[in-house]
Amino acid sequence: MIAVIGAGLTGLSAAYHLGGPSLILEREARAGGLCRSETVDGFTFDLTGHLLHLKRPEIVRLVSGLIPEAAFNRIDRRSFIYSHGVFTPYPYQVNTHGLPPEVIAECVTGFVEAVRAGEIPPAEAGSLSFRDWVLATFGRGVARHFMFPYNEKLWRTDLSEMTCEWVSWAVPRPSVEEVIRGALGLSGRAFGYNPSFLYPKRGGIQILPDALASKVEGLRLGAEVLSVNARRRTLSFRTAEGRVEEVAYEALVSTMPLPSLLRLAEGLPPALSGLASGLRFTTVVNINLGVERAGITDMHWVYFPGPEFVFYRCGFPTSFTPHAAPEGCSSIYVEISLRPDEAWSEEDLAEKCRDGLVRCGLLRPEDRIVSRKIFHISPAYVIYDRTRRRGLGPALAELRKMGIHSVGRYGAWYYNSMEDSLEEGRRTALEIGASL
């Protein structure tokens, strides 16, 4: 029997591609993991923004086989950055037109100087800190005005302590010509990994895990894993009814956060158990607001590097689909990154978010908030530091030797997309099938 911990996209994809009955244990009352949606007062709120960027043929076929194409809107990205009192298109490095002239000059000259300084080692090599990689890639101007403040707000850590492996697919480096054209307002093409995307017309991102869940056998919701015995290949869990059950498995697919797995698993080498305390992460408070005003903006999301805003990003589900809110209303999601030990108050953060949205002009002072839903996501973002770099690969390899495939965004402790999660589940199923 194959056991799967977690019914997020990776776990469900693994179970689906295994092709037979599995035992899938999900702690929450619904499948989806981080890719869940809730309907509140007629508003559909996701756990932060979840947009589908599909490139791999296998995953395109998977999704199209699960959900009709007509269920999605295909959308060209309209994302922006708010700094120096103005909105400029994303990404910052090729869209400085509209910023104060001295900021544009500093960004362009800094970028040219960085290019003249020579080639940058590949980000995957991890030989540079993230801070040094930013300076070498974009120069001091882009670093000072966007990359440093935004990433310090997102990661809540010293950027010199972070490695740069995660940036190869997420942060585009343009040419000198593209930077200059962007400074003159002549930027012509969309940059980044997400220039277009799919979003469900109705139901939020929840329709994707629900479609996968309908195709698998053995899904147990409200089931919390209590222990894993790696030597005996057994696990125990508490059912939704409160009973404790133990089962044996041939192979285990775990998508629970790797530090949690390392803490509750018995029979692991001491070095693995010790790694759990060294894996760092941020938490995110995701505040969703329903606004009694239609068409508040046609933007999809906005980044906020400035310290005068408590949030690092906000987005607008009703710009993805009008069905995300009741008629005559709009919706906003706001994201605040915190350290795991940082105290916070729902009311305090909600008030600061509303104040910031008014100050930048996205809300009007008289706008009426008719719905609010707050999600606390922990862990949220994995921090790529040197402890992770040294210990992660050997730890995952050692777990595989013991029949435990720790995979997915939190199981493999990395930064990924929904497509990556679906693909990793597929690959894991193929690997297990080949070994049994």
Beta strands, then each sheet from edge to edge (+ up, - down):
strand 1: 2-5
strand 2: 23-26
strand 3: 37-40
strand 4: 43-46
strand 5: 72-76
strand 6: 79-83
strand 7: 86-89
strand 8: 196-200
strand 9: 219-221
strand 10: 224-229
strand 11: 234-238
strand 12: 244-248
strand 13: 251-254
strand 14: 265-266
strand 15: 283-291
strand 16: 301-303
strand 17: 313-315
strand 18: 330-338
strand 19: 369-377
strand 20: 404-406
sheet 1: 9+ 2+ 1+ 13+ 20+
sheet 2: 3+ 4-
sheet 3: 5+ 8-
sheet 4: 7+ 6- 16- 17+ 18- 15+ 19-
sheet 5: 12+ 11- 10+ 14+
end
